[in-house]
Amino acid sequence: MNNTSKKTLNVLVACEESQRVCSEFRKLGHNAFSCDILQCSGGHPEWHFKQDVLEVIKNKGGILQNGTSKFIEGNWDIMIAHPPCTFLAVSGAKWFYHPDDKNLPIDQRRPHPKFPNRAKDREEAASFFMALANANIKYIAIENPVGIMNTRFRKPDQVVQPYFFGDSASKKTCLWLKNLPPLKPTEMVDPGEFIEFGSGKRLPKWYSDGLTKTKNAAERRTWRSKTFPGFAKAIAIQWSDFVIKESENNYD
């Protein structure tokens, strides 16, 4: 599937330092920018807003990582958002309460001694997620793992895996969509290798490799958050084609 239309979309990829999705939109000729409070690792600071994405949405631009200002003409046509999942994912639920209180009703449990502010962090993360979901942009996709937003907000419109798009790996990803269709699998492959530990815990190999390749918690979060290449390509091609066709139909 190739984007042959002359229409150029203004694309914002929120909370993306890797620039993987942004780069795929750029390959199609779109006016795409990544945004994150972290510096980009994708090699294109001239496409990266290193600041609060909510300000970039409101102002239709801001200061790029290379120090120049950039403001788009018109509106953001589409936003792909990857809000931080540390405090939202079900995998982190064990860190909310004191391990000695696991048999008590939730309202009687003490905060985890290592993470006493976890509940506050979760509320702030949920508020940020909803701010992105309610942004004044016509086409929005938000991705996150299974977590509290499945009940706080609503059930996701689609759940995908990297192996739906040609990447032999497992990473269950929920998609909440605004005016966008579900993605169509492009190449179904095997779900990738898994590593089983002595404790019985089983992890995808790519995830397990990240535990040894990263030096600290911050690096591990960045490693886990990167979008697989085939998934990124499907996002850019399928949704840009859809938005362009929609705009052409509305124009007609």
Solvent accessible surface area in square Angstrom, and as a share of the most:
residue,aa,sasa,rsa
1,M,143,0.64
2,N,124,0.63
3,N,28,0.15
4,T,126,0.73
5,S,39,0.25
6,K,202,0.86
7,K,78,0.33
8,T,75,0.43
9,L,0,0.00
10,N,18,0.09
11,V,0,0.00
12,L,0,0.00
13,V,0,0.00
14,A,0,0.00
15,C,25,0.15
16,E,8,0.04
17,E,15,0.07
18,S,18,0.12
19,Q,1,0.00
20,R,88,0.32
21,V,0,0.00
22,C,0,0.00
23,S,28,0.18
24,E,25,0.11
25,F,0,0.00
26,R,61,0.22
27,K,150,0.64
28,L,47,0.23
29,G,51,0.49
30,H,6,0.03
31,N,36,0.19
32,A,0,0.00
33,F,5,0.02
34,S,0,0.00
35,C,0,0.00
36,D,20,0.10
37,I,129,0.66
38,L,89,0.44
39,Q,114,0.51
40,C,18,0.11
41,S,75,0.48
42,G,32,0.31
43,G,57,0.54
44,H,62,0.28
45,P,46,0.29
46,E,69,0.31
47,W,42,0.15
48,H,0,0.00
49,F,0,0.00
50,K,87,0.37
51,Q,48,0.21
52,D,66,0.34
53,V,8,0.05
54,L,61,0.30
55,E,66,0.30
56,V,0,0.00
57,I,23,0.12
58,K,140,0.59
59,N,70,0.36
60,K,77,0.33
61,G,0,0.00
62,G,6,0.06
63,I,92,0.47
64,L,11,0.06
65,Q,51,0.23
66,N,73,0.37
67,G,55,0.53
68,T,71,0.41
69,S,69,0.45
70,K,71,0.30
71,F,113,0.47
72,I,14,0.07
73,E,160,0.72
74,G,52,0.50
75,N,95,0.49
76,W,10,0.03
77,D,38,0.20
78,I,0,0.00
79,M,0,0.00
80,I,3,0.01
81,A,0,0.00
82,H,15,0.07
83,P,5,0.03
84,P,81,0.51
85,C,41,0.24
86,T,34,0.20
87,F,59,0.24
88,L,2,0.01
89,A,10,0.08
90,V,86,0.49
91,S,90,0.58
92,G,8,0.08
93,A,52,0.41
94,K,130,0.55
95,W,85,0.30
96,F,13,0.05
97,Y,58,0.22
98,H,33,0.15
99,P,75,0.47
100,D,112,0.58
101,D,6,0.03
102,K,148,0.63
103,N,140,0.72
104,L,73,0.36
105,P,72,0.45
106,I,107,0.54
107,D,129,0.67
108,Q,112,0.50
109,R,69,0.25
110,R,124,0.45
111,P,78,0.49
112,H,13,0.06
113,P,83,0.52
114,K,149,0.63
115,F,77,0.32
116,P,84,0.53
117,N,93,0.47
118,R,19,0.07
119,A,57,0.44
120,K,124,0.53
121,D,41,0.21
122,R,48,0.18
123,E,79,0.36
124,E,95,0.43
125,A,15,0.12
126,A,7,0.05
127,S,74,0.48
128,F,51,0.21
129,F,0,0.00
130,M,54,0.24
131,A,36,0.28
132,L,0,0.00
133,A,16,0.12
134,N,110,0.56
135,A,11,0.08
136,N,150,0.77
137,I,5,0.03
138,K,108,0.46
139,Y,11,0.04
140,I,3,0.01
141,A,1,0.01
142,I,3,0.01
143,E,26,0.12
144,N,4,0.02
145,P,42,0.26
146,V,50,0.28
147,G,8,0.08
148,I,37,0.19
149,M,4,0.02
150,N,31,0.16
151,T,123,0.71
152,R,118,0.43
153,F,60,0.25
154,R,90,0.33
155,K,165,0.70
156,P,27,0.17
157,D,71,0.37
158,Q,31,0.14
159,V,61,0.35
160,V,1,0.00
161,Q,30,0.13
162,P,4,0.03
163,Y,46,0.17
164,F,41,0.17
165,F,8,0.03
166,G,29,0.28
167,D,27,0.14
168,S,61,0.39
169,A,7,0.06
170,S,14,0.09
171,K,52,0.22
172,K,110,0.47
173,T,7,0.04
174,C,1,0.00
175,L,2,0.01
176,W,4,0.02
177,L,14,0.07
178,K,73,0.31
179,N,83,0.43
180,L,16,0.08
181,P,46,0.29
182,P,77,0.48
183,L,5,0.02
184,K,145,0.61
185,P,74,0.46
186,T,84,0.49
187,E,102,0.46
188,M,119,0.53
189,V,46,0.26
190,D,87,0.45
191,P,62,0.39
192,G,18,0.17
193,E,120,0.54
194,F,66,0.28
195,I,62,0.31
196,E,122,0.55
197,F,80,0.33
198,G,93,0.89
199,S,102,0.66
200,G,47,0.45
201,K,115,0.49
202,R,143,0.52
203,L,25,0.12
204,P,23,0.15
205,K,71,0.30
206,W,44,0.16
207,Y,58,0.22
208,S,14,0.09
209,D,40,0.21
210,G,1,0.01
211,L,74,0.37
212,T,118,0.68
213,K,135,0.57
214,T,19,0.11
215,K,175,0.74
216,N,72,0.37
217,A,51,0.40
218,A,53,0.41
219,E,68,0.30
220,R,71,0.26
221,R,106,0.39
222,T,36,0.21
223,W,71,0.25
224,R,71,0.26
225,S,61,0.39
226,K,59,0.25
227,T,11,0.06
228,F,35,0.15
229,P,66,0.41
230,G,16,0.16
231,F,12,0.05
232,A,0,0.00
233,K,109,0.46
234,A,4,0.03
235,I,1,0.01
236,A,0,0.00
237,I,27,0.13
238,Q,23,0.10
239,W,1,0.00
240,S,0,0.00
241,D,13,0.07
242,F,58,0.24
243,V,4,0.02
244,I,6,0.03
245,K,121,0.51
246,E,56,0.25
247,S,34,0.22
248,E,79,0.35
249,N,100,0.51
250,N,104,0.53
251,Y,196,0.75
252,D,146,0.75
